[in-house]
Amino acid sequence: MSTRSLSDLVLDEAKLVEELLAATLRPLVRISRSGELILEPAFRSLSLAQKVLTVIAAAKAMKLLEIRDSEEIGPTEIALLAGIPVGSVKPSVRALLNNGDVEATPGGRYTIPLRNLNLLSSMLQGGQR
């Protein structure tokens, strides 16, 4: 195997994350400069778990856009941004964590790891886990 073939495997992580998040989130939400989510009509048809994943992904996008200091987000903030009860968010986040779809960070906050961004895109565009 040539070195050229191996070098084709290397990509620009920041560019990949930006492209995946933009393509995935564009039909579902818009992001204000103040860090609020503007929910698109398609957001309403998502399952609860998909809504939670969308907000966690949006937090990652806001970090890249320098609207937030961190991509990590807790259940209370997820609930506020998505307009859903926090009591509904917590079980969904636990299930997503148990499935390996999100990772927990210190302080009870969550993020989507890079390895799951393609999975996220598939799940939010109608695919199932």
C-alpha positions as CSV (number, residue, x, y, z in Angstrom):
1,M,0.0,0.0,0.0
2,S,1.4,3.4,-0.9
3,T,1.8,6.3,1.5
4,R,-0.5,8.3,-0.8
5,S,-3.4,5.9,-0.1
6,L,-2.9,6.3,3.6
7,S,-2.7,10.1,3.4
8,D,-6.1,10.1,1.7
9,L,-7.5,8.9,5.1
10,V,-6.4,12.1,6.9
11,L,-8.9,15.0,6.9
12,D,-9.3,18.4,8.3
13,E,-11.3,17.8,11.5
14,A,-12.6,21.3,11.9
15,K,-13.8,21.5,8.3
16,L,-15.5,18.1,8.6
17,V,-17.3,19.0,11.8
18,E,-18.4,22.3,10.4
19,E,-19.8,20.7,7.2
20,L,-21.5,17.8,9.0
21,L,-23.1,20.1,11.6
22,A,-24.3,22.7,9.0
23,A,-25.8,20.0,6.8
24,T,-27.5,18.2,9.7
25,L,-28.8,21.3,11.6
26,R,-29.8,23.6,8.7
27,P,-33.3,21.9,8.2
28,L,-34.0,21.8,11.9
29,V,-32.7,25.0,13.6
30,R,-31.2,28.3,13.2
31,I,-28.8,29.9,15.7
32,S,-29.1,33.5,16.8
33,R,-25.9,35.5,17.6
34,S,-27.2,35.6,21.3
35,G,-27.2,31.8,21.5
36,E,-30.9,31.2,21.1
37,L,-32.2,28.5,18.8
38,I,-34.9,29.3,16.3
39,L,-36.7,26.1,15.7
40,E,-37.7,25.2,12.1
41,P,-41.0,23.5,11.4
42,A,-39.1,20.1,10.8
43,F,-37.9,20.2,14.4
44,R,-41.5,19.6,15.7
45,S,-41.7,16.2,13.9
46,L,-38.5,14.9,15.6
47,S,-38.7,12.3,18.4
48,L,-37.7,13.5,21.8
49,A,-34.3,11.8,21.5
50,Q,-33.7,13.5,18.1
51,K,-34.6,16.9,19.6
52,V,-32.1,16.4,22.4
53,L,-29.4,15.3,19.9
54,T,-30.2,18.4,17.8
55,V,-29.7,20.7,20.7
56,I,-26.5,19.0,21.8
57,A,-25.2,19.3,18.2
58,A,-26.3,23.0,18.1
59,A,-24.2,23.6,21.2
60,K,-21.2,22.1,19.4
61,A,-22.0,24.4,16.4
62,M,-22.3,27.5,18.7
63,K,-18.9,26.7,20.2
64,L,-17.4,26.6,16.7
65,L,-19.1,29.9,15.9
66,E,-17.7,31.4,19.1
67,I,-21.2,32.1,20.4
68,R,-20.7,29.8,23.4
69,D,-17.6,29.1,25.5
70,S,-18.2,25.4,25.6
71,E,-19.8,22.7,23.4
72,E,-20.9,20.9,26.6
73,I,-24.5,21.4,27.6
74,G,-26.7,20.2,30.5
75,P,-30.3,18.9,30.6
76,T,-31.8,22.2,31.9
77,E,-30.2,24.2,29.1
78,I,-31.2,21.6,26.5
79,A,-34.8,21.8,27.8
80,L,-34.8,25.7,27.6
81,L,-33.4,25.8,24.1
82,A,-35.7,23.1,22.8
83,G,-38.8,24.2,24.6
84,I,-39.4,20.8,26.2
85,P,-39.7,19.8,29.9
86,V,-36.5,19.1,31.7
87,G,-38.1,16.0,33.2
88,S,-38.4,14.6,29.6
89,V,-34.8,15.6,28.7
90,K,-33.1,13.7,31.5
91,P,-34.3,10.2,30.6
92,S,-33.5,10.9,26.9
93,V,-30.0,12.0,27.7
94,R,-29.4,8.9,29.9
95,A,-30.6,6.6,27.1
96,L,-28.4,8.5,24.6
97,L,-25.5,8.1,27.0
98,N,-26.1,4.4,27.5
99,N,-26.3,3.9,23.7
100,G,-22.9,5.7,23.3
101,D,-24.5,8.5,21.2
102,V,-23.3,11.2,23.6
103,E,-20.6,11.5,26.2
104,A,-20.8,12.8,29.7
105,T,-18.5,15.5,30.9
106,P,-17.7,16.6,34.5
107,G,-20.6,18.5,36.0
108,G,-23.4,16.6,34.4
109,R,-23.0,18.0,30.9
110,Y,-23.0,16.3,27.6
111,T,-21.4,16.5,24.1
112,I,-21.4,14.5,20.9
113,P,-18.0,13.0,20.2
114,L,-16.5,13.4,16.7
115,R,-16.8,9.7,16.0
116,N,-20.7,10.0,16.2
117,L,-21.3,13.0,13.9
118,N,-22.1,10.8,10.9
119,L,-24.5,8.7,13.1
120,L,-26.1,11.9,14.3
121,S,-26.7,13.1,10.8
122,S,-28.3,9.7,9.9
123,M,-30.5,9.7,13.0
124,L,-31.7,13.3,12.5
125,Q,-32.4,12.8,8.8
126,G,-34.9,10.0,9.4
127,G,-32.7,7.0,10.0
128,Q,-33.0,4.9,13.1
129,R,-30.3,3.6,15.4
